[in-house]
Structures are given as structure tokens and as C-alpha cells.
Amino acid sequence: MRDYDGASNRPFDPNDPLGPGSYFARTRRPIVCLAFLAPLLAAYEVGVIWLASSGEPVLGGAGGWLRWSLAEAGTGAAFALPLIVAGALLGWNFYGHHRWEVRWDTLGGMLGESLLAASLLIAAALGVRSLIASEDAGSDDTATGAAITVDLAEEPERAAPRSTGARLVGSIGAGVYEELLFRLTLLPLAYGLFRLLRCGPKGAAVLAVVSSSLLFALCHHLGPHGEIPAAAPFLFRTAAGCVLAALFWWRGFGVAVGAHAAYDLIAGVLLAG
């Protein structure tokens, strides 16, 4: 993903056939991803403070876990999480020798890509739900088919239903922090581990994608507020994790976050009523 210009005499990234100045290369620059995610980071933090002031319960999902971990460590969680994300992306941009240019047309294109990917995931979810519903016709147990349309964030089935505002904030937080945890952090670590175990580059990449996606799906069923285990949502989230990993790999962290957040907002807020 390095972004050198021609004057550096370094070869272009083979994943960027149009060159380091192309749109497809710009979207993967960490500084561009940070600019794209800044409104989501701000909205999530403001939303968490607003929910706390109105007496809403602590949010679940990766955002809630990370905030709780920082609070246990004595860190000001209200500001530490976005600063960690910003610091990581700024450091990545600096030490990766990426350009510092951010263009509005690039951000607009990333928004369009995110909405397109989210729409395809929604279509897939509705298609799977219809298939399951048709197979379950005449059965008293329709929970499995309905569960497939829940958002990719954690939607507790063992707790009281959340308000629309809580679901809205939770969807944003899941998009940012679950991608931070499972794609930006866990996916490269898993790839490095499988390479250390003497797997080839392609095999390590496949194993890293599948294993991180399985953990992504599994985390939604863990803890006192996790969903009741069911095959359909677990398999769908595993497949969605693979799609998000592919987006992260080829289109960058920003587009992966945007697609995840947009999907959760549509499925968990708009379609959920």
C-alpha cells in the first residue's frame, strides 16, 4: 500500500496498476481514511455521552468492550478511543511514507463505495432471510429466519430492546471499532502468524480472512448480552466478515468501515423501524 511517486525510483504497488496517484490508491491512504472516518468518530463519541446523560445502558459491541477496557486501565475512555484510532492512522501514514493529500472527490467516492457495498450486503441478507423463511413455512420456529436481518453489531436478545438512538450510535460504533479490532488489528496479526507457521502468502491470507471472520461472528454470541447462538446469523456474519476483509484488503480501511457502518444503520435502524 505504499504511495511513493515516480521521483523516488521505487516500484509502484502491483495492487495499484493505475499508479499511486489514482483514486484506488488514494482511498487506501491512512490520512484519507482518517478524514473519511472523522465524522463517524465524532458522532459516536457525542452519541455515547448523550446516551449516558439520558440513562441508556452501556453500549455493547467492540466499541463498548474497548471503552470498558480503557476505563479499567484508568484511561479517559471518552477521548482515548478516537485518539488511538487517529494516532494509529497518522503514524501509519507517516512511517509508511504515504502522501498527506486529501481530496473531496476521493471522500465522495469512498462514500459511494461504502453505500454500494452495504446495499449488496443488505440484498444478500434479505435473500438469505427469504430462503430460510420459505423453508420454515408452516413451522412455529421462525426466529432463525428473522435473525438474519439483524445488524452486524451486537443486538442483545437477552436484554431489553434498545432505543432508536442507542441503535444508531451502536451501529456507528460497530462500523468503526469492530473494523479496527477485527480487520485493522486481528487480520494482519493472523496473516503474520500463519506466515510464521510456514504457510504461503495466499494460504496465509485465506486462513487469516477465514479465522478473523469466524471470531468476528463468534463475538456476537459471547457474554451476558450476547445473542442466543443460531446457525443462520453466525454463518451470515462469517460471510460478511470475509466480504469486509476483502474490502479492507483491496479498498482500504475507510471503505470497510463505511460499508460496515452503513449496513448496520440500514439493517439495525431503518429496516428495524
C-alpha positions as CSV (number, residue, x, y, z in Angstrom):
1,M,0.0,0.0,0.0
2,R,3.0,2.4,-0.2
3,D,2.4,5.5,-2.1
4,Y,5.7,6.7,-3.5
5,D,5.8,9.0,-6.5
6,G,8.0,8.4,-9.6
7,A,10.8,10.6,-8.3
8,S,11.5,8.0,-5.5
9,N,12.6,5.4,-8.1
10,R,10.6,2.8,-6.1
11,P,8.3,0.4,-7.9
12,F,4.6,1.1,-7.8
13,D,2.4,-1.3,-5.7
14,P,1.2,-4.0,-8.1
15,N,-2.2,-3.7,-6.5
16,D,-2.3,-0.1,-7.9
17,P,-2.0,-0.6,-11.6
18,L,-3.1,3.0,-12.3
19,G,-0.3,4.4,-10.2
20,P,0.0,5.8,-6.7
21,G,-2.0,8.9,-7.7
22,S,-5.0,7.0,-8.8
23,Y,-8.3,7.1,-7.0
24,F,-7.9,3.4,-6.0
25,A,-4.6,4.2,-4.4
26,R,-5.8,7.4,-2.7
27,T,-8.6,5.6,-0.9
28,R,-6.2,3.4,0.9
29,R,-4.0,6.2,2.3
30,P,-4.3,6.2,6.1
31,I,-4.7,10.0,6.2
32,V,-7.6,9.8,3.7
33,C,-9.2,7.0,5.8
34,L,-8.9,9.2,8.9
35,A,-10.5,12.2,7.1
36,F,-13.3,9.9,5.9
37,L,-13.8,8.4,9.4
38,A,-13.6,11.6,11.4
39,P,-17.3,12.4,11.3
40,L,-18.1,8.9,12.4
41,L,-15.7,9.0,15.3
42,A,-17.1,12.4,16.4
43,A,-20.7,11.2,16.1
44,Y,-20.1,8.1,18.1
45,E,-18.4,9.9,21.0
46,V,-21.1,12.6,21.1
47,G,-23.7,9.8,21.0
48,V,-22.2,7.9,23.8
49,I,-22.1,11.0,26.0
50,W,-25.7,11.8,25.1
51,L,-26.8,8.2,25.9
52,A,-25.1,8.3,29.2
53,S,-26.8,11.6,30.1
54,S,-30.2,10.1,29.3
55,G,-29.6,7.0,31.4
56,E,-29.2,4.5,28.5
57,P,-27.2,1.3,29.3
58,V,-23.6,1.0,28.3
59,L,-23.3,0.0,24.6
60,G,-22.2,-3.5,23.7
61,G,-20.0,-4.5,20.7
62,A,-16.4,-3.7,20.1
63,G,-16.8,0.0,21.0
64,G,-18.2,-0.9,24.4
65,W,-15.6,-3.6,25.1
66,L,-12.7,-1.2,24.2
67,R,-14.2,1.6,26.3
68,W,-14.6,-0.7,29.2
69,S,-11.0,-2.0,28.9
70,L,-9.6,1.6,28.8
71,A,-11.8,2.6,31.8
72,E,-10.5,-0.4,33.7
73,A,-6.9,0.7,32.9
74,G,-7.7,4.1,34.2
75,T,-7.7,5.8,30.8
76,G,-10.3,8.5,29.9
77,A,-12.3,6.3,27.6
78,A,-14.4,9.2,26.2
79,F,-11.3,10.6,24.4
80,A,-8.8,7.8,24.3
81,L,-10.5,5.6,21.7
82,P,-10.7,8.2,18.9
83,L,-7.2,9.4,19.8
84,I,-5.9,5.9,19.4
85,V,-7.6,5.5,16.0
86,A,-6.3,8.9,14.9
87,G,-2.8,8.2,16.2
88,A,-2.6,4.8,14.6
89,L,-3.6,6.1,11.2
90,L,-1.4,9.2,11.4
91,G,1.6,7.0,12.4
92,W,0.8,4.6,9.6
93,N,0.7,7.4,7.1
94,F,4.0,8.9,8.3
95,Y,6.0,5.7,8.7
96,G,4.5,4.2,5.5
97,H,5.7,7.3,3.6
98,H,2.2,8.0,2.2
99,R,1.2,11.3,0.8
100,W,-0.7,13.7,3.0
101,E,-3.1,14.9,0.3
102,V,-6.9,14.6,1.0
103,R,-9.3,15.4,-1.8
104,W,-13.1,15.9,-1.6
105,D,-13.8,13.8,-4.7
106,T,-11.9,10.9,-3.1
107,L,-14.1,11.1,0.1
108,G,-17.2,11.3,-2.0
109,G,-16.2,8.2,-4.0
110,M,-15.5,6.3,-0.7
111,L,-19.0,7.2,0.5
112,G,-20.5,5.9,-2.7
113,E,-18.4,2.6,-2.5
114,S,-19.5,2.2,1.1
115,L,-23.2,2.6,0.3
116,L,-22.9,0.2,-2.7
117,A,-21.2,-2.5,-0.6
118,A,-23.7,-2.1,2.2
119,S,-26.6,-2.3,-0.3
120,L,-25.2,-5.6,-1.6
121,L,-24.9,-7.0,1.9
122,I,-28.5,-5.9,2.6
123,A,-29.7,-7.7,-0.5
124,A,-27.7,-10.8,0.4
125,A,-29.2,-10.7,4.0
126,L,-32.8,-10.3,2.7
127,G,-32.2,-13.1,0.1
128,V,-31.0,-15.5,2.8
129,R,-33.9,-14.5,5.1
130,S,-36.4,-15.2,2.3
131,L,-34.8,-18.5,1.6
132,I,-34.9,-19.6,5.3
133,A,-38.4,-18.2,5.7
134,S,-39.6,-20.3,2.8
135,E,-38.0,-23.4,4.3
136,D,-39.5,-22.7,7.7
137,A,-43.0,-22.1,6.3
138,G,-45.5,-23.9,8.5
139,S,-43.1,-24.2,11.3
140,D,-43.7,-22.4,14.7
141,D,-40.0,-21.5,14.9
142,T,-39.3,-18.5,12.7
143,A,-36.7,-16.9,14.9
144,T,-33.8,-18.2,12.8
145,G,-35.1,-16.6,9.6
146,A,-35.8,-13.3,11.3
147,A,-32.4,-13.2,13.0
148,I,-30.6,-12.9,9.7
149,T,-31.6,-9.3,9.2
150,V,-30.0,-8.0,12.5
151,D,-27.2,-5.6,12.1
152,L,-23.6,-6.9,12.2
153,A,-23.2,-5.2,15.6
154,E,-24.3,-6.9,18.7
155,E,-28.0,-6.7,19.2
156,P,-28.7,-8.4,22.6
157,E,-31.7,-10.8,22.6
158,R,-31.4,-11.4,26.3
159,A,-31.8,-7.7,27.3
160,A,-34.5,-5.1,26.9
161,P,-34.8,-3.6,23.4
162,R,-32.6,-0.6,22.8
163,S,-33.9,2.8,21.7
164,T,-33.5,4.1,18.2
165,G,-30.9,6.5,19.4
166,A,-28.9,3.7,21.1
167,R,-29.1,1.5,17.9
168,L,-28.0,4.5,15.8
169,V,-24.9,5.1,18.0
170,G,-24.2,1.4,18.3
171,S,-24.3,1.0,14.5
172,I,-21.7,3.7,14.1
173,G,-19.5,2.4,16.8
174,A,-19.6,-1.2,15.4
175,G,-18.6,0.1,12.0
176,V,-15.5,1.9,13.3
177,Y,-14.4,-0.3,16.2
178,E,-15.2,-3.7,15.0
179,E,-13.3,-3.0,11.8
180,L,-10.4,-1.6,14.0
181,L,-10.4,-4.7,16.1
182,F,-11.0,-7.5,13.5
183,R,-9.7,-6.1,10.2
184,L,-7.1,-3.5,11.0
185,T,-5.6,-5.3,14.0
186,L,-6.5,-9.0,14.0
187,L,-6.4,-9.7,10.3
188,P,-2.7,-8.6,9.8
189,L,-1.7,-10.4,13.0
190,A,-3.4,-13.6,11.9
191,Y,-1.7,-13.3,8.5
192,G,1.7,-12.8,10.2
193,L,1.1,-15.8,12.5
194,F,0.2,-18.1,9.6
195,R,3.3,-16.9,7.7
196,L,5.4,-17.8,10.8
197,L,3.8,-21.3,10.6
198,R,5.2,-21.6,7.1
199,C,2.1,-21.0,5.2
200,G,2.5,-19.5,1.7
201,P,1.3,-15.9,1.1
202,K,-2.0,-16.9,-0.5
203,G,-2.7,-19.7,2.0
204,A,-1.9,-17.4,5.0
205,A,-4.2,-14.7,3.5
206,V,-7.1,-17.1,3.2
207,L,-6.6,-18.6,6.7
208,A,-6.3,-15.1,8.2
209,V,-9.5,-13.9,6.5
210,V,-11.5,-17.0,7.5
211,S,-10.2,-17.2,11.1
212,S,-10.7,-13.5,11.8
213,S,-14.2,-13.7,10.2
214,L,-15.1,-16.7,12.4
215,L,-14.0,-14.8,15.5
216,F,-16.0,-11.7,14.3
217,A,-19.1,-13.8,14.1
218,L,-18.5,-15.7,17.4
219,C,-18.0,-12.5,19.4
220,H,-21.7,-11.6,18.9
221,H,-22.7,-14.6,20.9
222,L,-20.4,-14.2,23.8
223,G,-21.0,-12.5,27.2
224,P,-24.2,-11.9,29.2
225,H,-25.7,-9.7,26.5
226,G,-24.7,-11.8,23.5
227,E,-27.2,-13.2,21.1
228,I,-28.6,-16.7,21.6
229,P,-26.5,-18.9,19.3
230,A,-28.1,-19.7,15.9
231,A,-26.6,-21.1,12.8
232,A,-28.1,-18.6,10.3
233,P,-26.8,-15.3,11.8
234,F,-23.4,-16.9,12.7
235,L,-22.8,-18.1,9.1
236,F,-24.1,-14.8,7.6
237,R,-21.8,-12.8,9.8
238,T,-18.9,-15.1,9.0
239,A,-19.5,-14.5,5.3
240,A,-20.0,-10.8,5.9
241,G,-16.7,-10.7,7.7
242,C,-15.0,-12.2,4.7
243,V,-16.5,-9.6,2.5
244,L,-15.4,-6.8,4.8
245,A,-11.9,-8.3,4.9
246,A,-11.8,-8.3,1.2
247,L,-12.9,-4.6,1.2
248,F,-10.2,-3.8,3.7
249,W,-7.5,-5.6,1.7
250,W,-8.4,-4.1,-1.7
251,R,-10.2,-0.9,-1.0
252,G,-8.8,0.2,2.4
253,F,-9.8,0.6,6.0
254,G,-12.1,3.6,5.3
255,V,-14.3,1.8,2.8
256,A,-14.5,-1.3,5.0
257,V,-15.6,0.9,8.0
258,G,-18.1,2.9,5.8
259,A,-19.7,-0.3,4.4
260,H,-20.0,-1.9,7.9
261,A,-21.5,1.2,9.5
262,A,-23.9,1.8,6.5
263,Y,-25.1,-1.8,6.7
264,D,-25.7,-1.6,10.4
265,L,-27.5,1.7,10.0
266,I,-29.8,0.4,7.3
267,A,-30.4,-3.1,8.9
268,G,-30.4,-2.1,12.5
269,V,-32.2,1.3,12.4
270,L,-34.1,1.9,9.1
271,L,-35.3,-1.7,8.4
272,A,-35.8,-2.4,12.1
273,G,-38.2,0.5,12.3
